Amino acid sequence: MDRNKFHYMSGAALFAGIMAVLSQFAFPVGAVPVTLQTFVCAFAGGVLGWKWGAVSISVWLLLGALGVPILTMGKAGVGIFLSPVGGYYIGFILMAGFSGIYLKEKSRFFTQGVFALLGLILCYALGTVWFMMYFSLGLGKGMPLWTALTMTVFPFIGFDLIKVAAGVFCGIRIQKALRNAGLFLNE
């Protein structure tokens, strides 16, 4: 295995571990808790790039689906993906991927931030649609879009903007340090 691929695989494992640890810090605010998961998604994409950032979050989700209690507040099992918030978990993969799109261009904060925000919007969209479908198809009850947004998006926008900005900032700084050290060359 070449050295560069080993570094990316190690980085993906490291960020899966970081996500596992930071997922345990959750503060309930309505139906969906405030966590540091959006920070880790932006951070992982910012350090590893789109592909390996998404892989790192996928590894975390796979381990959680297999029963390792590393998802939000120690949850585990495939059932989490069938819950009202299952779409947000899948959306984290998209967010990490989008957060790492522009790494090959020696990222600037603004450009990287725009892509991370697009990833966050996709995560919100997927999670909200999933939340609404859960109530509609799973429970046979209608869930209006405004009600879903009020429960699962609006209370978190401010927190998420701060976390995404911090993740992008940290990702850019660490990516620069790793490049200067000759690691994580563009793949």
Rosetta blueprint (number, residue, H / E / L):
1 M L
2 D L
3 R H
4 N H
5 K H
6 F H
7 H H
8 Y H
9 M H
10 S H
11 G H
12 A H
13 A H
14 L H
15 F H
16 A H
17 G H
18 I H
19 M H
20 A H
21 V H
22 L H
23 S L
24 Q L
25 F L
26 A L
27 F E
28 P L
29 V L
30 G L
31 A L
32 V L
33 P L
34 V E
35 T L
36 L L
37 Q H
38 T H
39 F H
40 V H
41 C H
42 A H
43 F H
44 A H
45 G H
46 G H
47 V H
48 L H
49 G H
50 W H
51 K H
52 W H
53 G H
54 A H
55 V H
56 S H
57 I H
58 S H
59 V H
60 W H
61 L H
62 L H
63 L H
64 G H
65 A H
66 L L
67 G L
68 V L
69 P L
70 I L
71 L L
72 T H
73 M H
74 G H
75 K L
76 A L
77 G L
78 V H
79 G H
80 I H
81 F H
82 L H
83 S L
84 P L
85 V L
86 G H
87 G H
88 Y H
89 Y H
90 I H
91 G H
92 F H
93 I H
94 L H
95 M H
96 A H
97 G H
98 F H
99 S H
100 G L
101 I L
102 Y L
103 L H
104 K H
105 E H
106 K L
107 S L
108 R L
109 F H
110 F H
111 T H
112 Q H
113 G H
114 V H
115 F H
116 A H
117 L H
118 L H
119 G H
120 L H
121 I H
122 L H
123 C H
124 Y H
125 A H
126 L H
127 G H
128 T H
129 V H
130 W H
131 F H
132 M H
133 M H
134 Y H
135 F H
136 S H
137 L H
138 G H
139 L L
140 G L
141 K L
142 G L
143 M L
144 P L
145 L H
146 W H
147 T H
148 A H
149 L H
150 T H
151 M H
152 T H
153 V L
154 F H
155 P H
156 F H
157 I H
158 G H
159 F H
160 D H
161 L H
162 I H
163 K H
164 V H
165 A H
166 A H
167 G H
168 V H
169 F H
170 C H
171 G H
172 I H
173 R H
174 I H
175 Q H
176 K H
177 A H
178 L H
179 R H
180 N H
181 A L
182 G L
183 L L
184 F L
185 L L
186 N L
187 E L
